[in-house]
């Protein structure tokens, strides 16, 4: 007898950048009534298409995508805002009888949705944030991380010292509320029955794909995209402009480096980002069904998802 679940189905597709998550979602859309809910912290910004590897207009016509182009590059956008919008999008897709695919490589976004993190609703403090970022620039990121460790050792243990934006946000919450951010981050799992699909491939192959993607971005006009953002008065010091590709091309446009040097920096920092993603999406996590994306995994993934969905009658 087929089991019937009161919880609603949600499929999450996770893994490192350039592993083929978007391509897999497009393939699944050919066989299943799915819609994509993006879990990418950069694709929320308008006018930032090439450097974020945002799905093209043609790809969005093939399968609906949610949480792309949510805010302008100079707007504050918090994890709490993302979580709220993601839940709205997921619920809307489910109400229409379709299957939401949570797709992306931003580990904290994925965790916020799947685990139901209770996120402090603390508005950004631009003055404090600017002060902390200036301190990180002048004294190094380790100084801020040590300050966080003194205020909130639990959060400091969870946050990579090199992730200056997250360290600054944790300090911001501590200062505004007078208590550690970790004491506020509880979890209440949402009413979803979740299937987690992970894509992985040998690191050397992934690095080749990353380099090819960067070359394709440059050919598609990444330099021109960053130049256009600057022309719109979006400063290079904005959090949105600190993303991979944008910061380095910004350095080139401001005369701090050459274009070949900027490209080398993008490659190096993207590889470092992949290593950080591995901490979020661990291949020994039994809750994730992992598939080797260097082969043709789409059919195997489709079979696994179809089996999962069959439980709902």
Buried (B, 14 or more C-beta within 10 A) or exposed (E): EEEEEEEBBBBBBBBBBBBBBBEBBBBBBEEBEBBBBBBBBBBBBBEBBBBBBBBEEEBBEEBBBBBBBBEBBBBEBBBBBBBBBBBEBBBBBBEEEBBBBBBBBBBBBBBBBBBBBBBBEBEBBEEBBEEBBEBBEEEEBEBBBEBBBEBBEEBBEBBBBBBBBBBBBBBBBBEBEEEBBBEBBEEEEBEBBBBBBBBBBEEEBBBEBBBEBBEEBBEEBBBEBBBEBBEEEBEBEBBBBBBBBBBBBBBBBEEEBEBEEBBBBBBEBBBEBBEEBBEBBEEEEEEBBBBEBBEEBBEBBBEBBEEBBEEBE
